[in-house]
Amino acid sequence: MLVAEGDWFRTGKAWEELATTLEAASADPARIKEAWERSATAYTQAGAAEEAESSRGHVDGSPPQQSAED
């Protein structure tokens, strides 16, 4: 993994954790959605398609698709 990819992956993870924390605190839905969107964008930049799809699932309000391996 390139350093830049690792940075984007960690950024995506940080936004994901913030979104989860905001949800647990029943924060403003717009702030929660923004955090999930930023998480998805960062994961996309890192080339982490599964993580990006999962974050987008939270934005869309639909749970991410589970693979047969899960």
C-alpha positions as CSV (number, residue, x, y, z in Angstrom):
1,M,0.0,0.0,0.0
2,L,1.3,3.4,-0.9
3,V,1.7,6.0,1.8
4,A,-1.0,8.2,0.3
5,E,-3.4,5.3,0.1
6,G,-2.7,4.5,3.8
7,D,-3.4,8.1,4.7
8,W,-6.7,8.1,2.8
9,F,-7.7,4.8,4.4
10,R,-7.0,6.2,7.9
11,T,-8.9,9.3,7.0
12,G,-11.9,7.2,5.9
13,K,-11.7,5.2,9.2
14,A,-11.6,8.4,11.2
15,W,-14.7,9.8,9.5
16,E,-16.4,6.4,9.9
17,E,-15.7,6.5,13.7
18,L,-16.9,10.1,13.9
19,A,-20.1,9.1,12.1
20,T,-20.7,6.2,14.4
21,T,-20.1,8.4,17.4
22,L,-22.5,11.1,16.1
23,E,-25.1,8.4,15.6
24,A,-24.7,7.1,19.1
25,A,-25.1,10.6,20.4
26,S,-28.2,11.2,18.3
27,A,-26.6,14.2,16.7
28,D,-27.9,16.3,13.8
29,P,-28.7,13.9,10.9
30,A,-27.0,16.3,8.4
31,R,-23.8,16.1,10.4
32,I,-24.0,12.3,10.5
33,K,-24.7,12.1,6.7
34,E,-21.7,14.4,6.0
35,A,-19.4,12.2,8.1
36,W,-20.5,9.1,6.2
37,E,-20.1,10.8,2.9
38,R,-16.6,12.0,3.8
39,S,-15.7,8.5,4.9
40,A,-16.9,7.0,1.6
41,T,-14.9,9.6,-0.3
42,A,-11.7,8.9,1.6
43,Y,-12.1,5.2,1.3
44,T,-12.6,5.6,-2.5
45,Q,-9.4,7.6,-2.7
46,A,-7.6,4.8,-0.9
47,G,-9.0,2.2,-3.3
48,A,-10.9,0.5,-0.5
49,A,-14.1,-0.3,-2.4
50,E,-15.8,-2.5,0.2
51,E,-15.3,0.1,2.9
52,A,-16.5,2.9,0.6
53,E,-19.6,0.9,-0.3
54,S,-20.4,0.3,3.4
55,S,-20.1,4.0,4.2
56,R,-22.3,4.9,1.2
57,G,-24.9,2.4,2.5
58,H,-25.2,4.5,5.6
59,V,-25.7,7.7,3.6
60,D,-28.4,6.1,1.4
61,G,-30.1,4.7,4.4
62,S,-29.9,1.2,3.1
63,P,-27.6,-1.5,4.7
64,P,-24.6,-2.5,2.6
65,Q,-24.9,-5.7,0.6
66,Q,-23.3,-8.7,2.3
67,S,-21.2,-11.1,0.3
68,A,-21.8,-14.8,0.4
69,E,-18.5,-15.1,2.3
70,D,-19.8,-13.0,5.3
